[in-house]
């Protein structure tokens, strides 16, 4: 990677839902993910797969449509979280697990 390249790591689909009153369903997330991919975003943090069956499903469905961006699932530093995230990302062209310590 060139030292002059800025990479865009978008967290709209995960962190954006932390805004009070904001709840996106899978179809809405798919539309946003597709547009982010078309815009050339480098990394899309698609969700926190272990947090709910809905989030797991959304991440997995996003991996099926994103062609260029890295699709990322957030986890805690917990083995089960990482295993669930890996499963949700199995269809991604470029999967990434984003692990936090806190």
Rosetta blueprint (number, residue, H / E / L):
1 X L
2 X L
3 X L
4 X L
5 X L
6 X L
7 X L
8 X L
9 X E
10 X E
11 X L
12 X L
13 X L
14 X L
15 X H
16 X H
17 X H
18 X H
19 X L
20 X L
21 X L
22 X L
23 X L
24 X L
25 X L
26 X H
27 X H
28 X H
29 X H
30 X H
31 X H
32 X H
33 X H
34 X H
35 X H
36 X H
37 X H
38 X H
39 X H
40 X L
41 X L
42 X L
43 X E
44 X E
45 X E
46 X E
47 X E
48 X L
49 X H
50 X H
51 X H
52 X L
53 X H
54 X H
55 X H
56 X H
57 X H
58 X H
59 X H
60 X H
61 X H
62 X H
63 X H
64 X H
65 X H
66 X L
67 X L
68 X L
69 X L
70 X E
71 X E
72 X E
73 X E
74 X E
75 X E
76 X E
77 X L
78 X L
79 X H
80 X H
81 X H
82 X H
83 X H
84 X H
85 X H
86 X H
87 X H
88 X H
89 X L
90 X L
91 X L
92 X L
93 X L
94 X L
95 X E
96 X E
97 X E
98 X E
99 X E
100 X E
101 X L
102 X L
